[in-house]
Amino acid sequence: MNAIEKTAADVKDTAQDASKDVHKTIDKVADQAKPVVDKVASSVHEGVDQVGEKISQVSDTVSKASERLMERGKQLGAACQKAGESGRGYVRERPGVSLLIAAAAGYGLSKLLSSRK
């Protein structure tokens, strides 16, 4: 074996040794990083769970508020219907007075609106 072949063999052995050392170092770093990665992943999962719980709470609150608003709307509709029926009954019982009230209201509105010009 000549000097060039010996040097080439030495370089090859050195490269193989260096490769083994790099692989060992990578494995060591990966083993040390795994607990950190697991901890970060766990924290992220907890954060996502907390956000999910908050969204669920907000959804429940909105749902309850919506139900209350719908109930209030039904009550208001019933009150308006009752007032309309009461007004119709009053007009049927007292048509003359109702006509005078309507005329007075119309006159008052016309004066109010014409004074704005």
C-alpha positions in Angstrom: 0.0 0.0 0.0 1.4 3.3 -1.0 1.2 6.6 0.9 -1.7 7.9 -1.0 -3.8 4.7 -0.4 -2.8 4.8 3.3 -3.9 8.4 3.6 -7.1 7.7 1.8 -7.8 4.8 4.2 -7.0 7.0 7.1 -9.3 9.8 5.8 -12.1 7.2 5.3 -11.6 5.8 8.8 -11.6 9.3 10.2 -14.8 10.2 8.3 -16.5 7.1 9.5 -15.5 7.9 13.1 -16.7 11.5 12.7 -19.9 10.2 11.2 -20.5 7.9 14.2 -19.7 10.8 16.6 -22.1 13.1 14.8 -24.8 10.4 15.0 -24.2 9.9 18.7 -24.4 13.6 19.3 -27.6 13.9 17.3 -29.1 11.0 19.3 -28.0 12.6 22.6 -29.4 16.0 21.6 -32.7 14.4 20.5 -32.9 12.5 23.8 -32.4 15.7 25.7 -34.8 17.7 23.5 -37.6 15.1 23.8 -38.7 16.1 27.4 -38.7 19.8 26.3 -40.8 19.0 23.2 -43.1 16.9 25.3 -43.5 19.7 27.8 -44.2 22.3 25.1 -46.7 20.0 23.4 -48.4 19.4 26.7 -48.6 23.1 27.4 -50.1 23.7 23.9 -52.7 21.0 24.4 -53.7 22.5 27.8 -54.0 25.9 26.1 -56.1 24.6 23.3 -58.3 22.8 25.9 -58.8 26.1 27.8 -59.7 28.0 24.7 -62.2 25.2 23.8 -63.8 25.5 27.3 -64.0 29.3 27.0 -65.6 29.0 23.6 -68.1 26.5 25.0 -68.9 28.9 27.8 -69.4 31.8 25.4 -71.6 29.7 23.2 -73.8 28.7 26.2 -74.1 32.4 27.3 -75.1 33.4 23.8 -77.6 30.6 23.5 -79.2 31.6 26.9 -79.3 35.3 25.9 -80.9 34.3 22.5 -83.6 32.3 24.3 -84.4 35.2 26.7 -84.6 37.6 23.7 -86.9 35.3 21.9 -89.2 35.0 24.9 -89.2 38.8 25.3 -90.1 39.2 21.7 -93.0 36.8 22.1 -94.2 38.8 25.2 -93.9 42.1 23.3 -95.8 40.7 20.3 -98.6 39.5 22.6 -98.7 42.9 24.3 -98.9 44.7 20.9 -101.7 42.3 19.8 -103.6 42.9 23.0 -103.2 46.7 22.6 -104.4 46.5 19.0 -107.5 44.5 20.1 -108.2 47.0 22.9 -107.9 49.9 20.4 -110.3 48.2 18.0 -112.7 47.6 20.8 -112.6 51.2 21.9 -113.1 52.4 18.2 -116.2 50.1 17.9 -117.6 51.3 21.2 -116.9 55.0 20.6 -116.5 55.7 16.9 -117.2 59.5 17.1 -114.7 60.1 19.9 -112.2 58.0 18.0 -112.6 60.0 14.9 -112.1 63.3 16.8 -108.9 61.9 18.5 -107.6 60.7 15.1 -108.3 64.1 13.5 -106.7 66.0 16.4 -103.6 63.7 16.2 -103.4 64.3 12.5 -103.7 68.1 12.9 -101.0 68.1 15.6 -98.6 66.0 13.5 -99.2 68.2 10.5 -98.4 71.3 12.5 -95.3 69.7 14.1 -94.0 68.5 10.7 -94.8 71.8 8.9 -92.9 73.9 11.5 -89.7 72.1 10.7 -89.5 73.5 7.1 
